[in-house]
């Protein structure tokens, strides 16, 4: 299995999952159940976190798009009522394409996700990244051979 071939770092940061909609079609959003009865979209293969993935599979209609351009076009053209996306990435895309006044994030976050570094234990990069996780270097100033605190992605938390 591929998961056994990778190391997963401790969380590097957390990102905000937001619900975006057309500015003139904002709706009340306090919790995930408020999305019921609406059609949403997210990036193809994007996880919303274990609990939200499970809830969405059983309670929501969520389309998928291959990239941000397709995702926000679906919203812009009215094919979906909302888009779920990481706040910072979405805001940067909307600003870059002058859509920030037409498509907006609802006030409440859908959730927060931890971001991890995933890498092959055979990669030179993972060896060098060790210093970012634990600061350990050898006498030549090179990072240790493994990422301290990293775990195999197939191990349980």
C-alpha positions in Angstrom: 0.0 0.0 0.0 1.3 3.5 -0.9 0.5 4.9 2.6 3.3 2.6 4.0 5.8 4.3 1.7 5.5 7.8 3.2 6.3 9.7 6.3 3.8 12.3 7.7 5.1 15.2 9.6 3.5 16.7 12.7 1.0 19.4 11.8 2.7 22.3 10.2 -0.2 24.7 10.3 -4.0 24.8 10.3 -6.2 26.1 7.5 -9.7 27.4 7.6 -12.4 25.7 5.5 -14.9 28.2 4.4 -18.2 28.2 2.5 -18.3 30.6 -0.4 -21.4 31.8 -2.3 -22.4 34.5 -4.7 -22.5 37.8 -2.9 -26.1 38.5 -3.8 -27.2 34.9 -2.7 -25.8 34.7 0.8 -27.6 32.4 3.2 -27.7 31.8 6.9 -24.8 29.4 7.8 -24.2 28.5 11.5 -23.5 24.8 11.2 -23.0 22.1 8.6 -26.7 21.1 8.7 -27.5 24.5 7.2 -26.1 23.2 3.9 -28.8 20.5 3.6 -31.1 21.1 0.6 -28.4 23.1 -1.3 -25.9 21.9 -3.9 -22.3 22.4 -3.1 -18.9 21.9 -4.7 -15.4 21.1 -3.7 -12.1 20.2 -5.4 -11.9 16.6 -6.7 -10.6 14.3 -4.0 -10.5 17.1 -1.4 -11.1 15.9 2.2 -13.2 18.1 4.5 -11.9 16.1 7.5 -13.2 12.8 8.7 -16.4 14.0 10.4 -17.4 16.4 7.7 -16.6 13.9 4.9 -18.9 11.4 6.7 -21.6 14.0 7.2 -21.5 15.2 3.6 -21.6 11.6 2.2 -24.8 10.9 4.0 -26.5 14.3 4.0 -25.3 16.7 1.3 -25.1 16.9 -2.4 -21.5 18.0 -3.3 -20.2 18.1 -6.9 -16.5 18.0 -7.6 -14.3 20.1 -9.9 -10.8 19.5 -11.1 -9.4 23.0 -10.3 -10.2 26.3 -8.7 -11.2 27.9 -12.0 -13.8 25.2 -12.7 -14.9 25.2 -9.1 -15.7 28.9 -9.0 -17.2 28.9 -12.5 -19.8 26.3 -11.2 -20.7 28.8 -8.5 -20.6 31.9 -10.8 -22.9 30.2 -13.3 -25.4 29.0 -10.7 -24.7 25.3 -11.1 -24.1 25.1 -7.3 -25.2 27.1 -4.4 -21.9 27.1 -2.5 -18.3 26.1 -2.7 -16.2 24.6 0.1 -12.6 25.7 -0.1 -9.6 26.6 2.0 -10.1 30.3 2.9 -6.6 31.7 2.0 -6.3 29.8 -1.3 -9.8 30.8 -2.4 -9.4 34.4 -1.5 -6.1 34.6 -3.4 -7.8 33.0 -6.5 -10.8 35.3 -6.2 -8.6 38.4 -6.0 -6.4 37.3 -8.8 -9.5 36.9 -11.1 -11.3 40.0 -9.8 -14.1 37.9 -8.3 -13.8 39.0 -4.7 -16.8 41.3 -4.9 -19.1 38.7 -6.6 -18.1 35.6 -4.6 -17.7 35.9 -0.9 -17.0 33.7 2.1 -19.8 33.2 4.6 -18.9 34.5 8.1 -18.7 31.2 10.0 -16.0 28.6 9.2 -17.0 25.2 8.2 -14.0 23.8 10.0 -10.3 23.8 10.3 -7.8 21.2 8.9 -4.2 20.5 9.9 -1.6 20.6 7.2 1.1 18.0 7.1 4.2 17.4 5.0 4.1 14.1 3.3 7.3 12.6 1.8 9.2 9.5 0.9 11.7 8.4 3.6 14.1 7.9 0.6 13.8 11.6 -0.4 16.7 14.0 0.2 14.0 16.6 1.0 12.6 14.8 4.0 16.1 14.5 5.4 16.7 18.3 5.0 13.2 19.1 6.4 14.1 17.5 9.7 15.6 20.8 11.0 12.2 22.5 10.6 10.6 19.9 12.9 13.3 19.4 15.5 16.3 21.5 14.6 18.7 18.6 14.9 21.7 18.6 12.6 24.9 16.5 12.4 28.4 17.9 12.8 28.4 19.0 9.1 25.2 21.0 9.6 23.1 18.5 7.7 19.7 17.5 8.9 19.3 14.1 10.6 18.3 11.1 8.4 14.6 11.1 9.5 12.0 13.7 10.5 11.8 13.5 14.3 8.2 13.4 15.3 7.1 12.2 11.9 5.2 9.0 11.7 4.5 6.5 9.0 1.2 7.5 7.5 -0.3 4.1 8.1 0.2 4.2 11.9 -2.7 5.2 14.0 -2.6 8.6 15.9 
